[in-house]
């Protein structure tokens, strides 16, 4: 496993001994550095609460997992720095779920979103059309929602 190899490499180069002590079978990937206390904490998904309401839409439920919690934390941290974020990974690695959870936390008066699905059949022209279809030309090279 690449995570185990990377953990071993980090520990070999950790001359200051700042890496967290881990239990059997764990790696550095199970821990994060808390920016408030500057101490190592173990990743844990937030407690999921059953949605309130009479009708439950199972297709739109987003249940946080360990991997989605880590990816969401990284996404939020990069977003705070006003830098672009690109999430990549194989199918089933919570890329879409992470982005949906991230966007659900944003203030709609501050951020507009447009969801575009891509597949192996998506051409550059299709992607451009999907974006431009939502924009109006405001004059010259200026576009807006």
C-alpha positions in Angstrom: 0.0 0.0 0.0 1.4 3.4 -1.0 0.1 5.1 2.1 2.1 2.7 4.3 5.2 3.3 2.2 4.8 7.1 2.4 4.2 6.8 6.2 7.4 4.8 6.6 9.4 7.3 4.4 8.1 10.2 6.5 9.1 8.5 9.7 12.6 7.8 8.5 13.1 11.5 7.7 11.4 12.8 10.8 14.6 13.9 12.6 12.6 16.1 15.0 10.2 13.4 16.0 7.1 15.4 15.4 5.1 12.7 13.7 2.2 11.3 15.8 2.4 8.0 17.6 0.1 5.6 15.7 -1.5 2.4 16.6 -0.9 -0.9 14.8 -2.2 -0.7 11.2 -2.5 3.1 11.2 -0.6 5.7 9.2 -0.2 9.4 9.2 -3.3 9.5 7.0 -5.5 8.8 10.1 -4.3 12.1 11.7 -4.3 15.8 11.1 -2.6 18.8 12.7 -5.2 20.9 14.5 -4.4 24.5 13.6 -5.8 25.8 16.9 -3.8 23.6 19.3 -0.9 22.6 17.0 -1.4 19.0 18.2 -2.1 15.8 16.2 -5.8 14.7 16.2 -7.3 11.6 14.7 -9.7 12.1 11.8 -13.3 11.4 12.6 -16.3 12.0 10.4 -18.8 14.4 12.0 -21.8 12.8 13.7 -24.4 12.4 11.0 -27.9 13.3 11.9 -30.9 11.7 10.3 -32.7 14.4 8.2 -35.9 15.8 9.6 -39.1 15.8 7.7 -41.8 13.5 6.5 -40.4 12.6 3.1 -36.8 11.3 2.8 -35.0 11.5 -0.5 -32.3 8.7 -0.3 -30.7 9.8 -3.6 -29.7 13.1 -2.1 -28.4 11.9 1.3 -24.7 12.8 1.9 -23.3 10.8 4.7 -19.7 11.8 5.6 -17.1 9.1 5.6 -13.5 9.2 6.8 -12.2 9.9 3.2 -14.9 12.5 2.4 -14.1 14.3 5.7 -10.4 14.5 4.9 -11.1 15.7 1.3 -13.6 18.3 2.5 -11.1 19.6 5.1 -8.5 20.0 2.3 -11.0 21.6 0.0 -12.1 24.2 2.6 -8.5 24.9 3.6 -7.5 25.6 0.0 -10.7 27.6 -0.6 -9.9 29.9 2.3 -6.7 30.8 0.5 -8.8 31.8 -2.6 -7.0 29.2 -4.7 -8.6 26.9 -7.2 -9.3 23.3 -6.2 -9.2 20.2 -8.4 -10.3 16.9 -7.0 -9.2 13.8 -8.9 -9.5 10.1 -8.2 -11.0 6.9 -9.4 -14.7 6.2 -9.4 -16.2 5.8 -6.0 -13.7 8.0 -4.1 -16.4 10.6 -3.0 -15.3 13.4 -5.4 -18.8 14.5 -6.1 -20.1 14.0 -2.6 -17.2 16.1 -1.2 -18.1 19.0 -3.6 -21.8 18.8 -2.9 -21.1 18.9 0.9 -18.7 21.9 0.3 -21.2 23.8 -1.8 -24.1 23.1 0.6 -22.1 25.0 3.3 -21.6 28.1 1.1 -23.6 31.3 1.3 -25.8 31.4 -1.9 -25.7 35.3 -1.8 -21.9 35.1 -2.1 -21.4 32.2 -4.4 -23.2 31.1 -7.5 -22.9 27.5 -8.6 -23.5 25.6 -11.8 -23.2 21.8 -11.8 -21.9 20.3 -15.0 -21.5 16.5 -15.4 -18.5 15.3 -17.4 -17.9 11.9 -18.8 -15.5 10.3 -21.3 -17.8 11.4 -24.1 -17.7 15.1 -23.1 -16.0 17.3 -25.7 -14.4 20.7 -25.1 -17.2 22.3 -27.1 -19.8 20.7 -24.9 -18.1 21.9 -21.8 -17.8 25.4 -23.2 -21.5 25.5 -24.3 -22.6 24.3 -20.8 -20.8 27.2 -19.2 -21.7 29.9 -21.8 -25.4 28.9 -21.8 -25.7 30.3 -18.3 -23.9 33.6 -19.0 -25.0 36.8 -20.7 -22.6 39.0 -22.7 -22.3 42.3 -20.8 -20.3 44.1 -23.4 -16.9 43.5 -25.0 -15.3 40.5 -23.3 -17.4 40.8 -20.1 -19.8 38.1 -19.2 -22.1 37.7 -16.1 -24.8 35.4 -14.7 
